[in-house]
Amino acid sequence: MEVIPAIDILGGRCVRLYQGDYTRSQVFSENPVDMAKQWVDQGATRLHLV
């Protein structure tokens, strides 16, 4: 089994939506590229961008 990390992007920032609600989100990173690099540094070979 392969685990593929997902990065949700809203307004240019990495977020997690609360129950899919675009008006209720938590920002995890201001820079999606930095977040992608962190996943790659941890061994990810693929990323799912949403």
N, CA, C and O atoms as a CHARMM CRD file, in Angstrom:
* protein
*
  200
    1    1 MET  N      0.84700  -1.17000   0.00000 PROA 1      0.00000
    2    1 MET  CA     0.00000   0.00000   0.00000 PROA 1      0.00000
    3    1 MET  C      0.89500   1.23800   0.00000 PROA 1      0.00000
    4    1 MET  O      1.91400   1.27800   0.69000 PROA 1      0.00000
    5    2 GLU  N      0.50600   2.24200  -0.77800 PROA 2      0.00000
    6    2 GLU  CA     1.23500   3.50200  -0.84100 PROA 2      0.00000
    7    2 GLU  C      0.38500   4.60400  -0.21800 PROA 2      0.00000
    8    2 GLU  O     -0.79400   4.75000  -0.54100 PROA 2      0.00000
    9    3 VAL  N      0.98800   5.36600   0.66600 PROA 3      0.00000
   10    3 VAL  CA     0.30200   6.50200   1.28300 PROA 3      0.00000
   11    3 VAL  C      0.70700   7.75700   0.51500 PROA 3      0.00000
   12    3 VAL  O      1.89400   8.03300   0.33900 PROA 3      0.00000
   13    4 ILE  N     -0.29700   8.51700   0.05900 PROA 4      0.00000
   14    4 ILE  CA    -0.04400   9.74700  -0.68700 PROA 4      0.00000
   15    4 ILE  C     -0.56600  10.92300   0.13500 PROA 4      0.00000
   16    4 ILE  O     -1.77700  11.06400   0.30800 PROA 4      0.00000
   17    5 PRO  N      0.33500  11.77000   0.64400 PROA 5      0.00000
   18    5 PRO  CA    -0.10100  12.91600   1.44200 PROA 5      0.00000
   19    5 PRO  C     -0.88700  13.91400   0.58700 PROA 5      0.00000
   20    5 PRO  O     -0.57400  14.11900  -0.58600 PROA 5      0.00000
   21    6 ALA  N     -1.89600  14.52400   1.18000 PROA 6      0.00000
   22    6 ALA  CA    -2.70300  15.53000   0.49200 PROA 6      0.00000
   23    6 ALA  C     -2.39800  16.90700   1.06200 PROA 6      0.00000
   24    6 ALA  O     -2.23800  17.07700   2.27100 PROA 6      0.00000
   25    7 ILE  N     -2.32200  17.88000   0.17300 PROA 7      0.00000
   26    7 ILE  CA    -2.16000  19.27400   0.56800 PROA 7      0.00000
   27    7 ILE  C     -3.36000  20.02800   0.02300 PROA 7      0.00000
   28    7 ILE  O     -3.52300  20.14900  -1.19100 PROA 7      0.00000
   29    8 ASP  N     -4.19400  20.53100   0.91100 PROA 8      0.00000
   30    8 ASP  CA    -5.35100  21.33900   0.51200 PROA 8      0.00000
   31    8 ASP  C     -4.91300  22.79600   0.44900 PROA 8      0.00000
   32    8 ASP  O     -4.34800  23.32000   1.40800 PROA 8      0.00000
   33    9 ILE  N     -5.17500  23.45100  -0.68100 PROA 9      0.00000
   34    9 ILE  CA    -4.75800  24.84000  -0.86500 PROA 9      0.00000
   35    9 ILE  C     -5.98700  25.71600  -1.04600 PROA 9      0.00000
   36    9 ILE  O     -6.84800  25.43900  -1.88100 PROA 9      0.00000
   37   10 LEU  N     -6.05400  26.76800  -0.25600 PROA 10     0.00000
   38   10 LEU  CA    -7.14900  27.73600  -0.33500 PROA 10     0.00000
   39   10 LEU  C     -6.55100  29.12600  -0.17200 PROA 10     0.00000
   40   10 LEU  O     -5.91400  29.41500   0.84000 PROA 10     0.00000
   41   11 GLY  N     -6.75000  29.97300  -1.14900 PROA 11     0.00000
   42   11 GLY  CA    -6.19800  31.32800  -1.07000 PROA 11     0.00000
   43   11 GLY  C     -4.68600  31.35500  -1.03000 PROA 11     0.00000
   44   11 GLY  O     -4.09900  32.26900  -0.45100 PROA 11     0.00000
   45   12 GLY  N     -4.04000  30.35600  -1.64400 PROA 12     0.00000
   46   12 GLY  CA    -2.58100  30.31100  -1.67700 PROA 12     0.00000
   47   12 GLY  C     -1.93700  29.77700  -0.41600 PROA 12     0.00000
   48   12 GLY  O     -0.71300  29.81000  -0.28900 PROA 12     0.00000
   49   13 ARG  N     -2.74500  29.27700   0.53200 PROA 13     0.00000
   50   13 ARG  CA    -2.22300  28.74300   1.79600 PROA 13     0.00000
   51   13 ARG  C     -2.66500  27.29400   1.97100 PROA 13     0.00000
   52   13 ARG  O     -3.68000  26.88400   1.40700 PROA 13     0.00000
   53   14 CYS  N     -1.92000  26.52800   2.74000 PROA 14     0.00000
   54   14 CYS  CA    -2.28500  25.14900   3.05900 PROA 14     0.00000
   55   14 CYS  C     -3.28300  25.17200   4.20600 PROA 14     0.00000
   56   14 CYS  O     -3.02700  25.76300   5.25500 PROA 14     0.00000
   57   15 VAL  N     -4.42400  24.52000   3.99500 PROA 15     0.00000
   58   15 VAL  CA    -5.48900  24.56700   4.99300 PROA 15     0.00000
   59   15 VAL  C     -6.08400  23.18900   5.23700 PROA 15     0.00000
   60   15 VAL  O     -5.88300  22.25700   4.45800 PROA 15     0.00000
   61   16 ARG  N     -6.81200  23.08400   6.32300 PROA 16     0.00000
   62   16 ARG  CA    -7.68900  21.94900   6.58400 PROA 16     0.00000
   63   16 ARG  C     -9.08100  22.53000   6.74900 PROA 16     0.00000
   64   16 ARG  O     -9.30100  23.41700   7.57400 PROA 16     0.00000
   65   17 LEU  N    -10.01800  22.02600   5.96100 PROA 17     0.00000
   66   17 LEU  CA   -11.39400  22.51100   6.03900 PROA 17     0.00000
   67   17 LEU  C    -12.14800  21.76000   7.12300 PROA 17     0.00000
   68   17 LEU  O    -11.92100  20.56800   7.32900 PROA 17     0.00000
   69   18 TYR  N    -13.02900  22.44000   7.80300 PROA 18     0.00000
   70   18 TYR  CA   -13.89000  21.81100   8.79500 PROA 18     0.00000
   71   18 TYR  C    -15.12300  21.28700   8.07700 PROA 18     0.00000
   72   18 TYR  O    -15.95000  22.06600   7.60300 PROA 18     0.00000
   73   19 GLN  N    -15.24400  19.97700   7.99800 PROA 19     0.00000
   74   19 GLN  CA   -16.36500  19.29400   7.34700 PROA 19     0.00000
   75   19 GLN  C    -16.60000  19.80800   5.93200 PROA 19     0.00000
   76   19 GLN  O    -17.74400  19.93800   5.49500 PROA 19     0.00000
   77   20 GLY  N    -15.51100  20.10000   5.21400 PROA 20     0.00000
   78   20 GLY  CA   -15.60700  20.54600   3.83300 PROA 20     0.00000
   79   20 GLY  C    -16.11100  21.95900   3.63800 PROA 20     0.00000
   80   20 GLY  O    -16.39200  22.36600   2.51100 PROA 20     0.00000
   81   21 ASP  N    -16.23000  22.71100   4.71300 PROA 21     0.00000
   82   21 ASP  CA   -16.77200  24.07100   4.66400 PROA 21     0.00000
   83   21 ASP  C    -15.64400  25.06700   4.37600 PROA 21     0.00000
   84   21 ASP  O    -14.74000  25.25000   5.19200 PROA 21     0.00000
   85   22 TYR  N    -15.71100  25.70800   3.20400 PROA 22     0.00000
   86   22 TYR  CA   -14.66600  26.64800   2.80800 PROA 22     0.00000
   87   22 TYR  C    -14.59800  27.88100   3.70000 PROA 22     0.00000
   88   22 TYR  O    -13.56600  28.55100   3.73300 PROA 22     0.00000
   89   23 THR  N    -15.65200  28.19300   4.41200 PROA 23     0.00000
   90   23 THR  CA   -15.63800  29.36100   5.29700 PROA 23     0.00000
   91   23 THR  C    -15.05600  29.03400   6.66800 PROA 23     0.00000
   92   23 THR  O    -14.82400  29.93300   7.47600 PROA 23     0.00000
   93   24 ARG  N    -14.82000  27.75100   6.93200 PROA 24     0.00000
   94   24 ARG  CA   -14.26200  27.33100   8.22600 PROA 24     0.00000
   95   24 ARG  C    -13.01000  26.50000   7.97000 PROA 24     0.00000
   96   24 ARG  O    -13.08000  25.28400   7.79600 PROA 24     0.00000
   97   25 SER  N    -11.88000  27.16800   7.95000 PROA 25     0.00000
   98   25 SER  CA   -10.63200  26.47300   7.65300 PROA 25     0.00000
   99   25 SER  C     -9.56200  26.83700   8.67600 PROA 25     0.00000
  100   25 SER  O     -9.60000  27.89600   9.30100 PROA 25     0.00000
  101   26 GLN  N     -8.60500  25.91900   8.82400 PROA 26     0.00000
  102   26 GLN  CA    -7.46000  26.14100   9.70100 PROA 26     0.00000
  103   26 GLN  C     -6.21300  26.17300   8.81900 PROA 26     0.00000
  104   26 GLN  O     -5.96500  25.23400   8.06400 PROA 26     0.00000
  105   27 VAL  N     -5.44100  27.23200   8.91000 PROA 27     0.00000
  106   27 VAL  CA    -4.23000  27.37800   8.10300 PROA 27     0.00000
  107   27 VAL  C     -3.09300  26.60000   8.76600 PROA 27     0.00000
  108   27 VAL  O     -2.82700  26.76000   9.95700 PROA 27     0.00000
  109   28 PHE  N     -2.42300  25.75100   7.96800 PROA 28     0.00000
  110   28 PHE  CA    -1.28200  24.98800   8.46100 PROA 28     0.00000
  111   28 PHE  C      0.04000  25.56500   7.98000 PROA 28     0.00000
  112   28 PHE  O      1.06700  25.42900   8.64500 PROA 28     0.00000
  113   29 SER  N      0.00600  26.20800   6.82200 PROA 29     0.00000
  114   29 SER  CA     1.22100  26.80000   6.27700 PROA 29     0.00000
  115   29 SER  C      0.83400  27.91200   5.31700 PROA 29     0.00000
  116   29 SER  O     -0.14800  27.80600   4.58200 PROA 29     0.00000
  117   30 GLU  N      1.61300  28.96700   5.33700 PROA 30     0.00000
  118   30 GLU  CA     1.39600  30.07600   4.40800 PROA 30     0.00000
  119   30 GLU  C      2.00400  29.78200   3.04600 PROA 30     0.00000
  120   30 GLU  O      1.70400  30.47100   2.07000 PROA 30     0.00000
  121   31 ASN  N      2.86300  28.75800   2.97100 PROA 31     0.00000
  122   31 ASN  CA     3.59600  28.48500   1.74400 PROA 31     0.00000
  123   31 ASN  C      3.45200  27.01600   1.33300 PROA 31     0.00000
  124   31 ASN  O      4.08800  26.15000   1.93400 PROA 31     0.00000
  125   32 PRO  N      2.62900  26.72000   0.32300 PROA 32     0.00000
  126   32 PRO  CA     2.44100  25.33300  -0.12100 PROA 32     0.00000
  127   32 PRO  C      3.72600  24.66800  -0.61400 PROA 32     0.00000
  128   32 PRO  O      3.88800  23.45700  -0.46500 PROA 32     0.00000
  129   33 VAL  N      4.63200  25.43800  -1.19500 PROA 33     0.00000
  130   33 VAL  CA     5.88700  24.85700  -1.68100 PROA 33     0.00000
  131   33 VAL  C      6.71800  24.34700  -0.50800 PROA 33     0.00000
  132   33 VAL  O      7.28700  23.25800  -0.57900 PROA 33     0.00000
  133   34 ASP  N      6.79300  25.12000   0.56100 PROA 34     0.00000
  134   34 ASP  CA     7.51600  24.66600   1.75400 PROA 34     0.00000
  135   34 ASP  C      6.88700  23.40200   2.32700 PROA 34     0.00000
  136   34 ASP  O      7.60100  22.49700   2.76000 PROA 34     0.00000
  137   35 MET  N      5.56000  23.33200   2.33400 PROA 35     0.00000
  138   35 MET  CA     4.87000  22.14700   2.84600 PROA 35     0.00000
  139   35 MET  C      5.19000  20.93200   1.97600 PROA 35     0.00000
  140   35 MET  O      5.43100  19.84200   2.49500 PROA 35     0.00000
  141   36 ALA  N      5.19000  21.11700   0.66200 PROA 36     0.00000
  142   36 ALA  CA     5.52200  20.01800  -0.24400 PROA 36     0.00000
  143   36 ALA  C      6.95100  19.53300  -0.00400 PROA 36     0.00000
  144   36 ALA  O      7.21000  18.33000   0.00200 PROA 36     0.00000
  145   37 LYS  N      7.87000  20.46700   0.19500 PROA 37     0.00000
  146   37 LYS  CA     9.26000  20.09300   0.46800 PROA 37     0.00000
  147   37 LYS  C      9.37200  19.29700   1.76500 PROA 37     0.00000
  148   37 LYS  O     10.16600  18.36000   1.84900 PROA 37     0.00000
  149   38 GLN  N      8.59000  19.65900   2.76900 PROA 38     0.00000
  150   38 GLN  CA     8.60600  18.91000   4.03000 PROA 38     0.00000
  151   38 GLN  C      8.16300  17.47000   3.80300 PROA 38     0.00000
  152   38 GLN  O      8.77500  16.54500   4.33700 PROA 38     0.00000
  153   39 TRP  N      7.10200  17.27000   3.01400 PROA 39     0.00000
  154   39 TRP  CA     6.63300  15.91300   2.73000 PROA 39     0.00000
  155   39 TRP  C      7.69300  15.11900   1.96500 PROA 39     0.00000
  156   39 TRP  O      7.92800  13.94800   2.26500 PROA 39     0.00000
  157   40 VAL  N      8.33100  15.74800   0.98400 PROA 40     0.00000
  158   40 VAL  CA     9.37700  15.07200   0.21500 PROA 40     0.00000
  159   40 VAL  C     10.54800  14.71900   1.12800 PROA 40     0.00000
  160   40 VAL  O     11.10400  13.62500   1.02300 PROA 40     0.00000
  161   41 ASP  N     10.92600  15.62200   2.01400 PROA 41     0.00000
  162   41 ASP  CA    12.00800  15.35000   2.96300 PROA 41     0.00000
  163   41 ASP  C     11.68600  14.16600   3.86700 PROA 41     0.00000
  164   41 ASP  O     12.59300  13.49600   4.36200 PROA 41     0.00000
  165   42 GLN  N     10.39300  13.90700   4.08400 PROA 42     0.00000
  166   42 GLN  CA     9.96900  12.78600   4.92200 PROA 42     0.00000
  167   42 GLN  C      9.75300  11.51100   4.10600 PROA 42     0.00000
  168   42 GLN  O      9.29000  10.50200   4.63900 PROA 42     0.00000
  169   43 GLY  N     10.09000  11.55600   2.80800 PROA 43     0.00000
  170   43 GLY  CA    10.05500  10.34500   2.00000 PROA 43     0.00000
  171   43 GLY  C      8.91000  10.23200   1.01000 PROA 43     0.00000
  172   43 GLY  O      8.80200   9.22000   0.31800 PROA 43     0.00000
  173   44 ALA  N      8.05900  11.23500   0.92400 PROA 44     0.00000
  174   44 ALA  CA     6.94600  11.16600  -0.03000 PROA 44     0.00000
  175   44 ALA  C      7.48300  11.22000  -1.45800 PROA 44     0.00000
  176   44 ALA  O      8.37000  12.01500  -1.76900 PROA 44     0.00000
  177   45 THR  N      6.93600  10.36500  -2.31900 PROA 45     0.00000
  178   45 THR  CA     7.31100  10.37900  -3.73100 PROA 45     0.00000
  179   45 THR  C      6.19600  10.94600  -4.59600 PROA 45     0.00000
  180   45 THR  O      6.40100  11.23400  -5.77500 PROA 45     0.00000
  181   46 ARG  N      5.01500  11.10600  -4.00500 PROA 46     0.00000
  182   46 ARG  CA     3.85900  11.68900  -4.68200 PROA 46     0.00000
  183   46 ARG  C      3.13100  12.59500  -3.70200 PROA 46     0.00000
  184   46 ARG  O      3.19600  12.39400  -2.48900 PROA 46     0.00000
  185   47 LEU  N      2.43400  13.59700  -4.23900 PROA 47     0.00000
  186   47 LEU  CA     1.59300  14.47300  -3.42100 PROA 47     0.00000
  187   47 LEU  C      0.25600  14.65100  -4.12200 PROA 47     0.00000
  188   47 LEU  O      0.19300  14.72300  -5.34900 PROA 47     0.00000
  189   48 HSD  N     -0.80100  14.72000  -3.34500 PROA 48     0.00000
  190   48 HSD  CA    -2.14600  14.97300  -3.86700 PROA 48     0.00000
  191   48 HSD  C     -2.50000  16.40700  -3.51100 PROA 48     0.00000
  192   48 HSD  O     -2.65100  16.73900  -2.33600 PROA 48     0.00000
  193   49 LEU  N     -2.63500  17.26300  -4.52900 PROA 49     0.00000
  194   49 LEU  CA    -2.96600  18.67000  -4.30000 PROA 49     0.00000
  195   49 LEU  C     -4.45000  18.87700  -4.51900 PROA 49     0.00000
  196   49 LEU  O     -5.00000  18.49000  -5.55000 PROA 49     0.00000
  197   50 VAL  N     -5.09600  19.49500  -3.53200 PROA 50     0.00000
  198   50 VAL  CA    -6.54500  19.72500  -3.58800 PROA 50     0.00000
  199   50 VAL  C     -6.79500  21.20900  -3.56600 PROA 50     0.00000
  200   50 VAL  O     -7.94600  21.64200  -3.60600 PROA 50     0.00000
